[in-house]
Amino acid sequence: MIANEELLSAGKLAAKLEAPPAKIKKIIAELDIEPDKVKCGCKYYGNAAAEKIKKSL
């Protein structure tokens, strides 16, 4: 992960990729994508994860 990389939650990724949040969460589970950061129980994903999710849509 790059220090200045934008980290997004699954919900924010859904908004960015214009897809339903449930579909994004399903893809994350299917591809077994690990979050780049976990803060207070919330999972955040970087650009690499976003690209993998985008390819699966």
PDB file of N, H, CA, C and O in Angstrom:
ATOM      1  N   MET A   1       0.845  -1.193   0.000  1.00  0.00           N
ATOM      2  CA  MET A   1       0.000   0.000   0.000  1.00  0.00           C
ATOM      3  C   MET A   1       0.881   1.244   0.000  1.00  0.00           C
ATOM      4  O   MET A   1       1.881   1.306   0.714  1.00  0.00           O
ATOM      5  N   ILE A   2       0.513   2.203  -0.782  1.00  0.00           N
ATOM      6  H   ILE A   2      -0.300   2.152  -1.363  1.00  0.00           H
ATOM      7  CA  ILE A   2       1.239   3.464  -0.868  1.00  0.00           C
ATOM      8  C   ILE A   2       0.687   4.411   0.195  1.00  0.00           C
ATOM      9  O   ILE A   2      -0.518   4.428   0.446  1.00  0.00           O
ATOM     10  N   ALA A   3       1.558   5.192   0.817  1.00  0.00           N
ATOM     11  H   ALA A   3       2.537   5.178   0.613  1.00  0.00           H
ATOM     12  CA  ALA A   3       1.165   6.060   1.930  1.00  0.00           C
ATOM     13  C   ALA A   3       0.058   7.049   1.552  1.00  0.00           C
ATOM     14  O   ALA A   3      -0.834   7.305   2.361  1.00  0.00           O
ATOM     15  N   ASN A   4       0.100   7.600   0.355  1.00  0.00           N
ATOM     16  H   ASN A   4       0.825   7.391  -0.302  1.00  0.00           H
ATOM     17  CA  ASN A   4      -0.878   8.607  -0.049  1.00  0.00           C
ATOM     18  C   ASN A   4      -2.084   8.016  -0.777  1.00  0.00           C
ATOM     19  O   ASN A   4      -2.925   8.751  -1.296  1.00  0.00           O
ATOM     20  N   GLU A   5      -2.162   6.699  -0.812  1.00  0.00           N
ATOM     21  H   GLU A   5      -1.479   6.103  -0.390  1.00  0.00           H
ATOM     22  CA  GLU A   5      -3.248   6.039  -1.523  1.00  0.00           C
ATOM     23  C   GLU A   5      -4.578   6.267  -0.809  1.00  0.00           C
ATOM     24  O   GLU A   5      -4.658   6.229   0.419  1.00  0.00           O
ATOM     25  N   GLU A   6      -5.608   6.503  -1.601  1.00  0.00           N
ATOM     26  H   GLU A   6      -5.543   6.534  -2.598  1.00  0.00           H
ATOM     27  CA  GLU A   6      -6.946   6.699  -1.054  1.00  0.00           C
ATOM     28  C   GLU A   6      -7.529   5.348  -0.674  1.00  0.00           C
ATOM     29  O   GLU A   6      -7.601   4.442  -1.505  1.00  0.00           O
ATOM     30  N   LEU A   7      -7.944   5.209   0.574  1.00  0.00           N
ATOM     31  H   LEU A   7      -7.885   5.944   1.249  1.00  0.00           H
ATOM     32  CA  LEU A   7      -8.562   3.985   1.053  1.00  0.00           C
ATOM     33  C   LEU A   7     -10.063   4.204   1.173  1.00  0.00           C
ATOM     34  O   LEU A   7     -10.514   5.213   1.713  1.00  0.00           O
ATOM     35  N   LEU A   8     -10.831   3.243   0.660  1.00  0.00           N
ATOM     36  H   LEU A   8     -10.464   2.422   0.221  1.00  0.00           H
ATOM     37  CA  LEU A   8     -12.277   3.368   0.653  1.00  0.00           C
ATOM     38  C   LEU A   8     -12.917   2.140   1.291  1.00  0.00           C
ATOM     39  O   LEU A   8     -12.410   1.024   1.179  1.00  0.00           O
ATOM     40  N   SER A   9     -14.030   2.371   1.956  1.00  0.00           N
ATOM     41  H   SER A   9     -14.442   3.277   2.048  1.00  0.00           H
ATOM     42  CA  SER A   9     -14.812   1.267   2.503  1.00  0.00           C
ATOM     43  C   SER A   9     -15.567   0.612   1.345  1.00  0.00           C
ATOM     44  O   SER A   9     -15.588   1.149   0.238  1.00  0.00           O
ATOM     45  N   ALA A  10     -16.182  -0.538   1.595  1.00  0.00           N
ATOM     46  H   ALA A  10     -16.165  -0.973   2.495  1.00  0.00           H
ATOM     47  CA  ALA A  10     -16.945  -1.226   0.554  1.00  0.00           C
ATOM     48  C   ALA A  10     -18.077  -0.339   0.037  1.00  0.00           C
ATOM     49  O   ALA A  10     -18.358  -0.324  -1.161  1.00  0.00           O
ATOM     50  N   GLY A  11     -18.713   0.384   0.923  1.00  0.00           N
ATOM     51  H   GLY A  11     -18.485   0.372   1.896  1.00  0.00           H
ATOM     52  CA  GLY A  11     -19.794   1.281   0.519  1.00  0.00           C
ATOM     53  C   GLY A  11     -19.310   2.405  -0.376  1.00  0.00           C
ATOM     54  O   GLY A  11     -19.964   2.741  -1.363  1.00  0.00           O
ATOM     55  N   LYS A  12     -18.171   2.987  -0.038  1.00  0.00           N
ATOM     56  H   LYS A  12     -17.640   2.714   0.765  1.00  0.00           H
ATOM     57  CA  LYS A  12     -17.613   4.068  -0.854  1.00  0.00           C
ATOM     58  C   LYS A  12     -17.110   3.536  -2.196  1.00  0.00           C
ATOM     59  O   LYS A  12     -17.212   4.214  -3.219  1.00  0.00           O
ATOM     60  N   LEU A  13     -16.562   2.304  -2.182  1.00  0.00           N
ATOM     61  H   LEU A  13     -16.479   1.753  -1.352  1.00  0.00           H
ATOM     62  CA  LEU A  13     -16.161   1.679  -3.446  1.00  0.00           C
ATOM     63  C   LEU A  13     -17.367   1.473  -4.346  1.00  0.00           C
ATOM     64  O   LEU A  13     -17.294   1.688  -5.556  1.00  0.00           O
ATOM     65  N   ALA A  14     -18.474   1.058  -3.749  1.00  0.00           N
ATOM     66  H   ALA A  14     -18.533   0.884  -2.766  1.00  0.00           H
ATOM     67  CA  ALA A  14     -19.707   0.846  -4.516  1.00  0.00           C
ATOM     68  C   ALA A  14     -20.149   2.144  -5.179  1.00  0.00           C
ATOM     69  O   ALA A  14     -20.535   2.149  -6.348  1.00  0.00           O
ATOM     70  N   ALA A  15     -20.093   3.231  -4.440  1.00  0.00           N
ATOM     71  H   ALA A  15     -19.780   3.226  -3.490  1.00  0.00           H
ATOM     72  CA  ALA A  15     -20.481   4.528  -4.999  1.00  0.00           C
ATOM     73  C   ALA A  15     -19.528   4.941  -6.123  1.00  0.00           C
ATOM     74  O   ALA A  15     -19.960   5.450  -7.157  1.00  0.00           O
ATOM     75  N   LYS A  16     -18.240   4.718  -5.911  1.00  0.00           N
ATOM     76  H   LYS A  16     -17.889   4.304  -5.071  1.00  0.00           H
ATOM     77  CA  LYS A  16     -17.237   5.091  -6.906  1.00  0.00           C
ATOM     78  C   LYS A  16     -17.403   4.270  -8.190  1.00  0.00           C
ATOM     79  O   LYS A  16     -17.254   4.795  -9.294  1.00  0.00           O
ATOM     80  N   LEU A  17     -17.712   2.984  -8.036  1.00  0.00           N
ATOM     81  H   LEU A  17     -17.834   2.557  -7.140  1.00  0.00           H
ATOM     82  CA  LEU A  17     -17.851   2.098  -9.187  1.00  0.00           C
ATOM     83  C   LEU A  17     -19.281   2.036  -9.712  1.00  0.00           C
ATOM     84  O   LEU A  17     -19.568   1.316 -10.669  1.00  0.00           O
ATOM     85  N   GLU A  18     -20.163   2.782  -9.089  1.00  0.00           N
ATOM     86  H   GLU A  18     -19.930   3.366  -8.312  1.00  0.00           H
ATOM     87  CA  GLU A  18     -21.580   2.851  -9.470  1.00  0.00           C
ATOM     88  C   GLU A  18     -22.210   1.457  -9.520  1.00  0.00           C
ATOM     89  O   GLU A  18     -22.816   1.062 -10.516  1.00  0.00           O
ATOM     90  N   ALA A  19     -22.048   0.730  -8.418  1.00  0.00           N
ATOM     91  H   ALA A  19     -21.556   1.051  -7.609  1.00  0.00           H
ATOM     92  CA  ALA A  19     -22.604  -0.614  -8.295  1.00  0.00           C
ATOM     93  C   ALA A  19     -23.275  -0.735  -6.925  1.00  0.00           C
ATOM     94  O   ALA A  19     -22.941   0.017  -6.009  1.00  0.00           O
ATOM     95  N   PRO A  20     -24.202  -1.656  -6.776  1.00  0.00           N
ATOM     96  CA  PRO A  20     -24.851  -1.845  -5.471  1.00  0.00           C
ATOM     97  C   PRO A  20     -23.846  -2.333  -4.423  1.00  0.00           C
ATOM     98  O   PRO A  20     -23.007  -3.183  -4.720  1.00  0.00           O
ATOM     99  N   PRO A  21     -23.926  -1.806  -3.214  1.00  0.00           N
ATOM    100  CA  PRO A  21     -22.991  -2.223  -2.153  1.00  0.00           C
ATOM    101  C   PRO A  21     -23.003  -3.729  -1.899  1.00  0.00           C
ATOM    102  O   PRO A  21     -21.955  -4.308  -1.614  1.00  0.00           O
ATOM    103  N   ALA A  22     -24.153  -4.366  -1.994  1.00  0.00           N
ATOM    104  H   ALA A  22     -25.004  -3.895  -2.225  1.00  0.00           H
ATOM    105  CA  ALA A  22     -24.234  -5.814  -1.766  1.00  0.00           C
ATOM    106  C   ALA A  22     -23.406  -6.577  -2.803  1.00  0.00           C
ATOM    107  O   ALA A  22     -22.772  -7.580  -2.478  1.00  0.00           O
ATOM    108  N   LYS A  23     -23.413  -6.104  -4.038  1.00  0.00           N
ATOM    109  H   LYS A  23     -23.928  -5.289  -4.303  1.00  0.00           H
ATOM    110  CA  LYS A  23     -22.640  -6.762  -5.095  1.00  0.00           C
ATOM    111  C   LYS A  23     -21.141  -6.606  -4.845  1.00  0.00           C
ATOM    112  O   LYS A  23     -20.373  -7.544  -5.061  1.00  0.00           O
ATOM    113  N   ILE A  24     -20.727  -5.431  -4.393  1.00  0.00           N
ATOM    114  H   ILE A  24     -21.350  -4.669  -4.218  1.00  0.00           H
ATOM    115  CA  ILE A  24     -19.315  -5.187  -4.090  1.00  0.00           C
ATOM    116  C   ILE A  24     -18.868  -6.092  -2.943  1.00  0.00           C
ATOM    117  O   ILE A  24     -17.798  -6.698  -3.009  1.00  0.00           O
ATOM    118  N   LYS A  25     -19.680  -6.181  -1.901  1.00  0.00           N
ATOM    119  H   LYS A  25     -20.549  -5.689  -1.848  1.00  0.00           H
ATOM    120  CA  LYS A  25     -19.341  -7.042  -0.762  1.00  0.00           C
ATOM    121  C   LYS A  25     -19.269  -8.501  -1.183  1.00  0.00           C
ATOM    122  O   LYS A  25     -18.419  -9.244  -0.691  1.00  0.00           O
ATOM    123  N   LYS A  26     -20.149  -8.924  -2.087  1.00  0.00           N
ATOM    124  H   LYS A  26     -20.839  -8.321  -2.486  1.00  0.00           H
ATOM    125  CA  LYS A  26     -20.152 -10.298  -2.573  1.00  0.00           C
ATOM    126  C   LYS A  26     -18.867 -10.579  -3.356  1.00  0.00           C
ATOM    127  O   LYS A  26     -18.258 -11.635  -3.186  1.00  0.00           O
ATOM    128  N   ILE A  27     -18.457  -9.653  -4.199  1.00  0.00           N
ATOM    129  H   ILE A  27     -18.952  -8.795  -4.336  1.00  0.00           H
ATOM    130  CA  ILE A  27     -17.229  -9.818  -4.982  1.00  0.00           C
ATOM    131  C   ILE A  27     -16.019  -9.875  -4.056  1.00  0.00           C
ATOM    132  O   ILE A  27     -15.119 -10.688  -4.266  1.00  0.00           O
ATOM    133  N   ILE A  28     -15.989  -9.028  -3.042  1.00  0.00           N
ATOM    134  H   ILE A  28     -16.720  -8.368  -2.871  1.00  0.00           H
ATOM    135  CA  ILE A  28     -14.883  -9.032  -2.081  1.00  0.00           C
ATOM    136  C   ILE A  28     -14.782 -10.398  -1.413  1.00  0.00           C
ATOM    137  O   ILE A  28     -13.685 -10.933  -1.250  1.00  0.00           O
ATOM    138  N   ALA A  29     -15.919 -10.960  -1.028  1.00  0.00           N
ATOM    139  H   ALA A  29     -16.810 -10.525  -1.161  1.00  0.00           H
ATOM    140  CA  ALA A  29     -15.930 -12.276  -0.380  1.00  0.00           C
ATOM    141  C   ALA A  29     -15.520 -13.377  -1.356  1.00  0.00           C
ATOM    142  O   ALA A  29     -14.737 -14.258  -1.001  1.00  0.00           O
ATOM    143  N   GLU A  30     -16.045 -13.334  -2.590  1.00  0.00           N
ATOM    144  H   GLU A  30     -16.681 -12.618  -2.879  1.00  0.00           H
ATOM    145  CA  GLU A  30     -15.737 -14.360  -3.591  1.00  0.00           C
ATOM    146  C   GLU A  30     -14.256 -14.372  -3.965  1.00  0.00           C
ATOM    147  O   GLU A  30     -13.657 -15.437  -4.113  1.00  0.00           O
ATOM    148  N   LEU A  31     -13.676 -13.196  -4.114  1.00  0.00           N
ATOM    149  H   LEU A  31     -14.162 -12.331  -3.994  1.00  0.00           H
ATOM    150  CA  LEU A  31     -12.265 -13.094  -4.500  1.00  0.00           C
ATOM    151  C   LEU A  31     -11.327 -13.158  -3.298  1.00  0.00           C
ATOM    152  O   LEU A  31     -10.105 -13.152  -3.448  1.00  0.00           O
ATOM    153  N   ASP A  32     -11.911 -13.218  -2.110  1.00  0.00           N
ATOM    154  H   ASP A  32     -12.903 -13.223  -1.988  1.00  0.00           H
ATOM    155  CA  ASP A  32     -11.142 -13.270  -0.856  1.00  0.00           C
ATOM    156  C   ASP A  32     -10.125 -12.119  -0.787  1.00  0.00           C
ATOM    157  O   ASP A  32      -8.947 -12.326  -0.498  1.00  0.00           O
ATOM    158  N   ILE A  33     -10.611 -10.915  -1.060  1.00  0.00           N
ATOM    159  H   ILE A  33     -11.568 -10.746  -1.295  1.00  0.00           H
ATOM    160  CA  ILE A  33      -9.761  -9.718  -1.038  1.00  0.00           C
ATOM    161  C   ILE A  33      -9.595  -9.253   0.401  1.00  0.00           C
ATOM    162  O   ILE A  33     -10.571  -9.020   1.114  1.00  0.00           O
ATOM    163  N   GLU A  34      -8.349  -9.126   0.808  1.00  0.00           N
ATOM    164  H   GLU A  34      -7.556  -9.316   0.229  1.00  0.00           H
ATOM    165  CA  GLU A  34      -8.040  -8.665   2.160  1.00  0.00           C
ATOM    166  C   GLU A  34      -8.009  -7.131   2.175  1.00  0.00           C
ATOM    167  O   GLU A  34      -7.526  -6.510   1.228  1.00  0.00           O
ATOM    168  N   PRO A  35      -8.522  -6.525   3.244  1.00  0.00           N
ATOM    169  CA  PRO A  35      -8.477  -5.058   3.332  1.00  0.00           C
ATOM    170  C   PRO A  35      -7.044  -4.563   3.528  1.00  0.00           C
ATOM    171  O   PRO A  35      -6.210  -5.250   4.119  1.00  0.00           O
ATOM    172  N   ASP A  36      -6.777  -3.370   3.026  1.00  0.00           N
ATOM    173  H   ASP A  36      -7.454  -2.812   2.546  1.00  0.00           H
ATOM    174  CA  ASP A  36      -5.462  -2.764   3.205  1.00  0.00           C
ATOM    175  C   ASP A  36      -5.302  -2.198   4.612  1.00  0.00           C
ATOM    176  O   ASP A  36      -4.190  -2.051   5.118  1.00  0.00           O
ATOM    177  N   LYS A  37      -6.433  -1.885   5.226  1.00  0.00           N
ATOM    178  H   LYS A  37      -7.336  -2.004   4.815  1.00  0.00           H
ATOM    179  CA  LYS A  37      -6.396  -1.316   6.574  1.00  0.00           C
ATOM    180  C   LYS A  37      -7.709  -1.653   7.277  1.00  0.00           C
ATOM    181  O   LYS A  37      -8.778  -1.646   6.667  1.00  0.00           O
ATOM    182  N   VAL A  38      -7.605  -1.945   8.564  1.00  0.00           N
ATOM    183  H   VAL A  38      -6.737  -1.950   9.060  1.00  0.00           H
ATOM    184  CA  VAL A  38      -8.791  -2.150   9.393  1.00  0.00           C
ATOM    185  C   VAL A  38      -8.689  -1.157  10.540  1.00  0.00           C
ATOM    186  O   VAL A  38      -7.713  -1.147  11.290  1.00  0.00           O
ATOM    187  N   LYS A  39      -9.711  -0.326  10.661  1.00  0.00           N
ATOM    188  H   LYS A  39     -10.503  -0.334  10.052  1.00  0.00           H
ATOM    189  CA  LYS A  39      -9.704   0.695  11.708  1.00  0.00           C
ATOM    190  C   LYS A  39     -11.050   0.653  12.412  1.00  0.00           C
ATOM    191  O   LYS A  39     -12.089   0.863  11.785  1.00  0.00           O
ATOM    192  N   CYS A  40     -11.036   0.386  13.698  1.00  0.00           N
ATOM    193  H   CYS A  40     -10.192   0.216  14.206  1.00  0.00           H
ATOM    194  CA  CYS A  40     -12.258   0.314  14.514  1.00  0.00           C
ATOM    195  C   CYS A  40     -13.271  -0.676  13.919  1.00  0.00           C
ATOM    196  O   CYS A  40     -14.477  -0.433  13.956  1.00  0.00           O
ATOM    197  N   GLY A  41     -12.777  -1.779  13.376  1.00  0.00           N
ATOM    198  H   GLY A  41     -11.798  -1.976  13.345  1.00  0.00           H
ATOM    199  CA  GLY A  41     -13.658  -2.793  12.823  1.00  0.00           C
ATOM    200  C   GLY A  41     -14.111  -2.535  11.399  1.00  0.00           C
ATOM    201  O   GLY A  41     -14.776  -3.383  10.805  1.00  0.00           O
ATOM    202  N   CYS A  42     -13.768  -1.389  10.838  1.00  0.00           N
ATOM    203  H   CYS A  42     -13.228  -0.699  11.320  1.00  0.00           H
ATOM    204  CA  CYS A  42     -14.146  -1.063   9.456  1.00  0.00           C
ATOM    205  C   CYS A  42     -12.990  -1.426   8.526  1.00  0.00           C
ATOM    206  O   CYS A  42     -11.826  -1.176   8.839  1.00  0.00           O
ATOM    207  N   LYS A  43     -13.324  -2.015   7.385  1.00  0.00           N
ATOM    208  H   LYS A  43     -14.270  -2.218   7.131  1.00  0.00           H
ATOM    209  CA  LYS A  43     -12.322  -2.448   6.418  1.00  0.00           C
ATOM    210  C   LYS A  43     -12.216  -1.439   5.289  1.00  0.00           C
ATOM    211  O   LYS A  43     -13.220  -0.978   4.746  1.00  0.00           O
ATOM    212  N   TYR A  44     -10.977  -1.106   4.948  1.00  0.00           N
ATOM    213  H   TYR A  44     -10.161  -1.480   5.389  1.00  0.00           H
ATOM    214  CA  TYR A  44     -10.716  -0.128   3.899  1.00  0.00           C
ATOM    215  C   TYR A  44      -9.841  -0.754   2.817  1.00  0.00           C
ATOM    216  O   TYR A  44      -8.889  -1.477   3.112  1.00  0.00           O
ATOM    217  N   TYR A  45     -10.175  -0.468   1.563  1.00  0.00           N
ATOM    218  H   TYR A  45     -10.948   0.119   1.323  1.00  0.00           H
ATOM    219  CA  TYR A  45      -9.502  -1.071   0.423  1.00  0.00           C
ATOM    220  C   TYR A  45      -8.841   0.005  -0.432  1.00  0.00           C
ATOM    221  O   TYR A  45      -9.364   1.111  -0.569  1.00  0.00           O
ATOM    222  N   GLY A  46      -7.688  -0.332  -1.004  1.00  0.00           N
ATOM    223  H   GLY A  46      -7.263  -1.231  -0.893  1.00  0.00           H
ATOM    224  CA  GLY A  46      -6.928   0.600  -1.829  1.00  0.00           C
ATOM    225  C   GLY A  46      -7.211   0.414  -3.312  1.00  0.00           C
ATOM    226  O   GLY A  46      -8.151  -0.279  -3.700  1.00  0.00           O
ATOM    227  N   ASN A  47      -6.381   1.046  -4.128  1.00  0.00           N
ATOM    228  H   ASN A  47      -5.617   1.609  -3.812  1.00  0.00           H
ATOM    229  CA  ASN A  47      -6.568   1.043  -5.579  1.00  0.00           C
ATOM    230  C   ASN A  47      -6.444  -0.342  -6.195  1.00  0.00           C
ATOM    231  O   ASN A  47      -7.178  -0.664  -7.130  1.00  0.00           O
ATOM    232  N   ALA A  48      -5.537  -1.166  -5.694  1.00  0.00           N
ATOM    233  H   ALA A  48      -4.941  -0.904  -4.935  1.00  0.00           H
ATOM    234  CA  ALA A  48      -5.345  -2.506  -6.254  1.00  0.00           C
ATOM    235  C   ALA A  48      -6.618  -3.343  -6.070  1.00  0.00           C
ATOM    236  O   ALA A  48      -7.053  -4.039  -6.988  1.00  0.00           O
ATOM    237  N   ALA A  49      -7.200  -3.265  -4.887  1.00  0.00           N
ATOM    238  H   ALA A  49      -6.847  -2.700  -4.141  1.00  0.00           H
ATOM    239  CA  ALA A  49      -8.443  -3.997  -4.615  1.00  0.00           C
ATOM    240  C   ALA A  49      -9.574  -3.447  -5.479  1.00  0.00           C
ATOM    241  O   ALA A  49     -10.394  -4.213  -5.987  1.00  0.00           O
ATOM    242  N   ALA A  50      -9.623  -2.144  -5.647  1.00  0.00           N
ATOM    243  H   ALA A  50      -8.957  -1.522  -5.235  1.00  0.00           H
ATOM    244  CA  ALA A  50     -10.668  -1.521  -6.454  1.00  0.00           C
ATOM    245  C   ALA A  50     -10.585  -1.997  -7.906  1.00  0.00           C
ATOM    246  O   ALA A  50     -11.613  -2.218  -8.546  1.00  0.00           O
ATOM    247  N   GLU A  51      -9.370  -2.155  -8.424  1.00  0.00           N
ATOM    248  H   GLU A  51      -8.535  -1.976  -7.903  1.00  0.00           H
ATOM    249  CA  GLU A  51      -9.200  -2.626  -9.799  1.00  0.00           C
ATOM    250  C   GLU A  51      -9.652  -4.075  -9.945  1.00  0.00           C
ATOM    251  O   GLU A  51     -10.274  -4.428 -10.947  1.00  0.00           O
ATOM    252  N   LYS A  52      -9.348  -4.919  -8.958  1.00  0.00           N
ATOM    253  H   LYS A  52      -8.843  -4.633  -8.144  1.00  0.00           H
ATOM    254  CA  LYS A  52      -9.788  -6.311  -8.998  1.00  0.00           C
ATOM    255  C   LYS A  52     -11.315  -6.381  -8.983  1.00  0.00           C
ATOM    256  O   LYS A  52     -11.916  -7.164  -9.719  1.00  0.00           O
ATOM    257  N   ILE A  53     -11.929  -5.562  -8.146  1.00  0.00           N
ATOM    258  H   ILE A  53     -11.441  -4.926  -7.549  1.00  0.00           H
ATOM    259  CA  ILE A  53     -13.389  -5.547  -8.042  1.00  0.00           C
ATOM    260  C   ILE A  53     -13.999  -5.048  -9.348  1.00  0.00           C
ATOM    261  O   ILE A  53     -14.982  -5.607  -9.833  1.00  0.00           O
ATOM    262  N   LYS A  54     -13.413  -3.995  -9.914  1.00  0.00           N
ATOM    263  H   LYS A  54     -12.614  -3.541  -9.520  1.00  0.00           H
ATOM    264  CA  LYS A  54     -13.932  -3.406 -11.149  1.00  0.00           C
ATOM    265  C   LYS A  54     -13.902  -4.424 -12.291  1.00  0.00           C
ATOM    266  O   LYS A  54     -14.824  -4.466 -13.106  1.00  0.00           O
ATOM    267  N   LYS A  55     -12.841  -5.248 -12.356  1.00  0.00           N
ATOM    268  H   LYS A  55     -12.092  -5.213 -11.694  1.00  0.00           H
ATOM    269  CA  LYS A  55     -12.728  -6.259 -13.403  1.00  0.00           C
ATOM    270  C   LYS A  55     -13.793  -7.345 -13.245  1.00  0.00           C
ATOM    271  O   LYS A  55     -14.193  -7.970 -14.227  1.00  0.00           O
ATOM    272  N   SER A  56     -14.252  -7.569 -12.013  1.00  0.00           N
ATOM    273  H   SER A  56     -13.927  -7.061 -11.215  1.00  0.00           H
ATOM    274  CA  SER A  56     -15.231  -8.620 -11.743  1.00  0.00           C
ATOM    275  C   SER A  56     -16.672  -8.168 -11.933  1.00  0.00           C
ATOM    276  O   SER A  56     -17.586  -8.992 -11.896  1.00  0.00           O
ATOM    277  N   LEU A  57     -16.888  -6.887 -12.133  1.00  0.00           N
ATOM    278  H   LEU A  57     -16.146  -6.217 -12.163  1.00  0.00           H
ATOM    279  CA  LEU A  57     -18.259  -6.388 -12.304  1.00  0.00           C
ATOM    280  C   LEU A  57     -18.828  -6.761 -13.653  1.00  0.00           C
ATOM    281  O   LEU A  57     -19.970  -6.419 -13.957  1.00  0.00           O
TER     282      LEU A  57
END
